[in-house]
């Protein structure tokens, strides 16, 4: 795993890339239309919390796609408490997080959240983080599976 990490700040619309403690890149980033923390599939919110890159798709319909480990354990625990997911889904999410894999993306909590190139609606995404084509190409080349991503309100 590299020493790179990403910090996305929703209220400022920025994505910062760090290499160790040094900020090496700060770019504009578009997040979900709903400013709240993601609660469920289709709420148009970008999740908040600690994640990691768990998937890379070089041929996404959004040019490049860096899949994130949403839902994380905090989301899974909330989903189980609120009966949005089953015990079996909670267990599968926990196993994925424990092994640093991609958690199940087809639950009521939503999924397939990632950092990607531009989307047709340039002012918001359905819950991902969108950047320009040159920036997603750069991030795609720099980031590795397992690199941490923090999403702040």
C-alpha positions, 0 to 999 in steps of 0.5 A, spaced: 500 500 500 502 506 498 503 512 503 497 516 499 491 518 502 485 522 499 481 527 503 474 530 500 471 535 504 463 536 501 462 543 504 468 546 500 467 541 494 474 539 494 479 533 494 486 533 496 491 528 495 496 527 500 503 523 500 504 522 507 503 529 510 504 533 504 498 535 500 500 534 493 494 536 489 487 539 491 482 540 486 474 541 485 470 535 486 462 535 485 458 530 490 451 528 491 445 533 491 443 532 498 449 535 503 447 530 508 451 523 510 448 517 505 443 513 509 440 509 503 440 507 496 437 513 492 438 518 497 442 523 492 447 523 498 455 522 498 457 518 504 461 521 510 467 517 514 473 513 513 473 508 506 479 505 502 479 504 494 477 497 493 476 497 486 478 500 479 475 500 473 479 503 467 473 503 462 467 506 466 461 510 463 464 516 467 471 515 464 475 512 470 472 509 476 475 508 483 470 504 487 470 506 495 468 501 501 461 504 502 458 501 506 463 501 512 462 498 518 459 504 521 454 504 516 452 497 516 451 497 524 446 503 523 443 499 517 442 493 521 439 497 527 434 500 522 433 494 519 435 496 512 439 490 511 439 483 514 444 480 519 447 476 513 448 482 509 451 485 515 456 479 516 458 480 508 460 487 509 464 486 516 467 480 512 469 485 506 471 490 511 476 485 515 479 483 508 480 490 505 475 487 499 469 491 496 463 490 501 456 488 498 454 494 493 447 491 492 443 493 499 438 498 501 444 502 504 446 503 497 453 502 493 457 503 487 460 509 491 466 512 488 471 517 485 470 518 477 470 523 471 464 527 469 457 525 469 451 528 465 449 533 471 455 537 472 452 540 479 451 534 483 452 526 482 447 521 485 452 520 491 459 519 488 465 524 487 466 527 480 472 530 478 474 532 471 477 527 466 484 530 466 484 529 474 480 522 474 486 520 470 491 522 474 488 520 480 487 513 477 494 512 476 496 515 483 491 511 487 492 504 489 487 498 491 487 499 499 489 507 499 485 510 504 479 516 503 476 520 508 470 524 506 468 530 511 461 533 511 
